[in-house]
């Protein structure tokens, strides 16, 4: 059985979702979110008759703070919990010093307010993934797919029994219905790698996509087509725009005209256009080099 908890990030609905897989051998969480949202996660578990002590494992699509910030705190409270994460991200879970330094360059003095603590995870609890593994947990089996593009250490998980693919940020941001944006923050955006990841997701033929930001979508082909369209559009804007502010204006204008002001605000509560520009420009420079 799978359920989803809305972590109510900064008081907003439909920003960060944690998947809750429940089986006879306990609970598995996919992307438990930041420590700042841990009270909401615990409240969501209580509503389902659960606590963190029922959790046996954490599956991490990638180690960005909005997805994995609470992992160390959770394991500190329940030391038996096992953590599955890509091999490129695993060392940063054990020693997050470099990760936090990089994030601080983006978020500055807002780090604690936005994300809370990011505690190290004991190495013995961390299981490094490459892609291709199968993880038996919560009464089901999850196939691991290496899906970089948004981050070099990104993986997705396919539940072979239900056809649900947990695709993290490789699947884009889809807060409301028809509108989908690709999150492109620095420093690891790889546009060619992202296309290969989309092709890989298509090849495993999921029946539904679960995206952390936010929800479950049945129309897999249409969703991935919209993701491709946004990546193409964002790359064009990044080439045209002379600076981050100009890029942000293009993106905001498109979304505000396409959707409505409230929907647009929901997207920009999750991602900052200026960060998207920085990630794309870095990717384009690396491509040319």
C-alpha positions as CSV (number, residue, x, y, z in Angstrom):
1,X,0.0,0.0,0.0
2,X,1.3,3.5,-0.9
3,X,0.2,6.8,0.5
4,X,1.5,10.4,0.3
5,X,2.1,13.0,3.1
6,X,2.0,16.6,2.2
7,X,4.8,18.2,4.2
8,X,3.1,21.6,4.1
9,X,6.4,23.3,3.3
10,X,6.4,26.9,4.8
11,X,2.7,26.6,5.3
12,X,1.9,25.9,1.7
13,X,0.1,22.8,0.3
14,X,1.3,20.7,-2.6
15,X,5.0,21.7,-2.4
16,X,6.8,18.6,-1.1
17,X,5.3,15.1,-0.9
18,X,6.8,12.1,0.9
19,X,5.7,8.7,-0.3
20,X,4.8,6.2,2.4
21,X,5.0,2.5,1.4
22,X,3.4,0.3,4.0
23,X,3.8,-3.5,4.1
24,X,4.0,-6.4,6.5
25,X,7.7,-5.8,7.2
26,X,7.2,-2.1,8.1
27,X,7.2,1.3,6.4
28,X,9.5,2.8,3.7
29,X,9.6,6.5,3.0
30,X,10.6,7.9,-0.4
31,X,12.2,11.4,0.0
32,X,11.4,12.3,3.7
33,X,12.0,16.0,3.0
34,X,13.8,18.7,5.0
35,X,14.1,18.7,8.8
36,X,12.1,21.9,8.8
37,X,9.1,19.8,7.7
38,X,9.7,16.9,10.1
39,X,6.9,17.8,12.4
40,X,4.5,17.7,9.4
41,X,5.9,14.3,8.4
42,X,5.4,12.9,11.9
43,X,1.9,14.3,12.1
44,X,1.1,12.6,8.8
45,X,2.4,9.3,10.1
46,X,0.3,9.7,13.2
47,X,-2.8,10.2,11.1
48,X,-2.1,6.8,9.6
49,X,-1.5,5.1,13.0
50,X,2.3,5.2,12.5
51,X,5.4,6.7,14.0
52,X,9.0,7.0,12.8
53,X,9.7,3.8,14.7
54,X,7.6,2.0,12.2
55,X,10.0,3.1,9.4
56,X,12.5,0.5,8.3
57,X,14.1,2.3,5.3
58,X,14.4,5.6,3.5
59,X,14.7,5.7,-0.3
60,X,16.4,8.9,-1.5
61,X,15.9,10.1,-5.1
62,X,18.7,12.6,-4.6
63,X,20.3,14.5,-1.7
64,X,19.1,18.0,-2.2
65,X,17.8,19.5,1.0
66,X,14.1,19.5,0.1
67,X,14.3,15.8,-0.5
68,X,16.9,14.4,2.0
69,X,17.5,17.1,4.6
70,X,15.8,15.2,7.4
71,X,17.5,11.9,6.8
72,X,20.2,12.3,9.4
73,X,17.8,13.5,12.1
74,X,15.4,10.6,11.4
75,X,18.3,8.1,11.7
76,X,19.5,9.7,14.8
77,X,16.1,9.1,16.4
78,X,15.7,5.6,15.0
79,X,19.2,4.2,14.5
80,X,18.0,1.0,12.8
81,X,16.7,2.8,9.7
82,X,18.5,2.0,6.5
83,X,19.2,4.6,3.8
84,X,19.3,3.9,0.1
85,X,20.9,6.6,-2.1
86,X,23.0,6.8,-5.3
87,X,26.7,6.2,-4.8
88,X,27.6,9.8,-5.8
89,X,25.3,11.1,-3.0
90,X,26.2,8.5,-0.4
91,X,29.5,10.2,0.8
92,X,27.6,13.5,1.3
93,X,25.0,11.8,3.5
94,X,27.9,10.6,5.7
95,X,29.7,13.9,5.7
96,X,27.5,16.7,4.4
97,X,30.1,19.5,4.8
98,X,30.5,20.1,1.0
99,X,26.8,19.8,0.3
100,X,25.9,22.3,3.0
101,X,28.6,24.7,1.8
102,X,27.2,24.6,-1.7
103,X,23.6,25.0,-0.5
104,X,24.6,28.0,1.7
105,X,26.0,29.8,-1.4
106,X,22.4,29.6,-2.8
107,X,20.3,30.2,0.3
108,X,22.6,32.2,2.6
109,X,21.1,33.1,5.9
110,X,17.8,31.4,4.9
111,X,19.3,27.9,5.3
112,X,18.0,27.1,8.7
113,X,14.6,28.7,8.2
114,X,14.0,26.8,4.9
115,X,15.6,23.5,5.6
116,X,16.6,23.1,9.3
117,X,19.5,20.8,10.3
118,X,21.2,18.4,7.9
119,X,22.8,15.8,10.2
120,X,25.3,13.2,9.1
121,X,24.2,9.6,8.7
122,X,26.4,6.8,10.0
123,X,28.1,5.0,7.2
124,X,26.8,1.7,8.3
125,X,23.3,2.8,7.6
126,X,24.0,4.0,4.1
127,X,23.5,1.7,1.1
128,X,25.0,3.0,-2.2
129,X,23.1,2.4,-5.4
130,X,24.3,2.5,-9.0
131,X,21.1,1.7,-10.8
132,X,19.7,-1.7,-11.9
133,X,19.3,-3.0,-8.3
134,X,16.0,-4.3,-6.9
135,X,15.1,-3.4,-3.3
136,X,12.6,-5.6,-1.5
137,X,10.8,-3.5,1.1
138,X,7.4,-2.7,2.5
139,X,6.0,-5.8,0.9
140,X,7.0,-5.0,-2.6
141,X,10.0,-4.8,-4.9
142,X,11.4,-1.6,-6.2
143,X,13.6,-1.4,-9.3
144,X,16.3,1.3,-9.2
145,X,17.0,3.4,-12.3
146,X,19.9,5.8,-12.6
147,X,18.2,9.0,-13.8
148,X,20.6,12.0,-13.8
149,X,19.9,15.4,-15.5
150,X,18.7,17.4,-12.5
151,X,21.6,16.0,-10.5
152,X,24.4,13.5,-11.2
153,X,23.3,11.4,-8.1
154,X,19.6,11.1,-9.0
155,X,17.8,7.8,-9.0
156,X,14.2,6.8,-9.5
157,X,12.3,3.8,-8.1
158,X,9.8,1.7,-10.0
159,X,7.4,-0.4,-7.9
160,X,7.1,-3.5,-10.1
161,X,3.8,-4.6,-8.5
162,X,1.9,-1.4,-8.9
163,X,3.6,0.3,-11.8
164,X,4.3,3.4,-9.8
165,X,7.6,5.2,-10.6
166,X,9.0,7.6,-8.0
167,X,10.9,10.0,-10.2
168,X,11.9,12.8,-7.8
169,X,12.9,15.9,-9.7
170,X,13.8,14.1,-12.9
171,X,10.0,14.1,-13.5
172,X,9.8,17.9,-13.1
173,X,7.6,20.1,-11.0
174,X,3.8,19.8,-11.5
175,X,1.9,21.5,-8.8
176,X,-1.3,22.0,-10.7
177,X,-2.7,20.0,-13.6
178,X,-1.4,20.9,-17.0
179,X,1.6,23.0,-16.0
180,X,5.0,21.4,-15.7
181,X,8.4,23.0,-15.1
182,X,11.8,21.5,-15.1
183,X,13.9,22.5,-12.0
184,X,17.4,23.4,-13.2
185,X,19.4,24.7,-10.2
186,X,23.2,24.6,-10.2
187,X,25.6,22.9,-10.2
188,X,24.8,19.5,-11.9
189,X,22.3,20.2,-14.7
190,X,22.9,17.9,-17.7
191,X,20.5,18.4,-20.5
192,X,21.6,15.5,-22.6
193,X,21.7,13.3,-19.5
194,X,18.1,14.4,-18.6
195,X,16.9,13.3,-22.1
196,X,18.5,9.9,-21.6
197,X,16.8,9.6,-18.2
198,X,13.4,10.4,-19.7
199,X,14.0,7.7,-22.3
200,X,15.0,5.3,-19.6
201,X,11.8,6.1,-17.6
202,X,9.8,5.5,-20.8
203,X,11.6,2.2,-21.4
204,X,10.5,0.7,-18.1
205,X,6.9,1.5,-18.9
206,X,5.5,2.9,-15.6
207,X,1.8,3.2,-15.3
208,X,2.0,6.2,-13.0
209,X,4.6,8.9,-12.1
210,X,5.0,10.1,-8.5
211,X,6.8,13.5,-8.4
212,X,8.0,15.0,-5.2
213,X,6.7,18.4,-6.3
214,X,3.8,17.3,-6.4
215,X,1.6,14.3,-6.7
216,X,0.8,11.2,-8.9
217,X,0.0,11.4,-12.6
218,X,-1.4,8.6,-14.7
219,X,-0.9,10.1,-18.2
220,X,2.8,9.2,-18.3
221,X,3.4,9.9,-22.0
222,X,1.8,13.3,-21.9
223,X,3.7,14.2,-18.7
224,X,7.1,13.3,-20.1
225,X,6.3,15.1,-23.4
226,X,5.5,18.3,-21.4
227,X,8.8,17.9,-19.5
228,X,10.7,17.7,-22.8
229,X,8.9,20.8,-24.0
230,X,9.8,22.8,-20.9
231,X,13.5,21.7,-21.0
232,X,13.6,22.9,-24.6
233,X,11.8,26.2,-23.7
234,X,14.1,26.8,-20.7
235,X,17.2,26.2,-22.7
236,X,16.1,28.7,-25.3
237,X,15.3,31.3,-22.6
238,X,18.7,30.8,-21.0
239,X,20.4,31.4,-24.4
240,X,18.3,34.5,-25.1
241,X,18.4,36.1,-21.6
242,X,21.4,38.3,-20.8
243,X,21.1,37.7,-17.0
244,X,19.1,35.8,-14.4
245,X,16.6,38.6,-13.9
246,X,15.7,38.6,-17.6
247,X,15.4,34.8,-17.6
248,X,13.1,34.9,-14.5
249,X,10.9,37.5,-16.3
250,X,10.5,35.3,-19.3
251,X,9.6,32.3,-17.2
252,X,7.2,34.2,-14.9
253,X,5.5,35.8,-17.9
254,X,5.0,32.5,-19.6
255,X,3.6,30.8,-16.5
256,X,1.4,33.7,-15.5
257,X,-0.1,34.0,-19.0
258,X,-0.5,30.2,-19.3
259,X,-1.9,29.6,-15.9
260,X,-3.2,32.0,-13.3
261,X,-1.5,34.1,-10.6
262,X,-2.2,31.7,-7.8
263,X,-0.9,28.7,-9.7
264,X,2.2,30.6,-10.8
265,X,2.8,31.5,-7.2
266,X,2.7,27.9,-6.2
267,X,5.4,27.0,-8.7
268,X,7.7,29.8,-7.6
269,X,7.3,28.8,-4.0
270,X,9.2,25.7,-5.0
271,X,11.8,27.0,-7.4
272,X,13.5,30.3,-7.9
273,X,13.8,31.3,-11.6
274,X,17.2,32.9,-10.9
275,X,18.6,29.5,-9.7
276,X,17.1,27.8,-12.8
277,X,19.0,30.3,-15.0
278,X,22.3,29.7,-13.2
279,X,22.0,25.9,-13.6
280,X,21.2,26.1,-17.3
281,X,24.0,28.6,-18.1
282,X,26.5,26.4,-16.3
283,X,25.3,23.4,-18.3
284,X,25.5,25.3,-21.6
285,X,29.0,26.5,-20.9
286,X,30.1,23.0,-20.0
287,X,28.6,21.7,-23.2
288,X,30.5,24.2,-25.3
289,X,33.7,23.4,-23.5
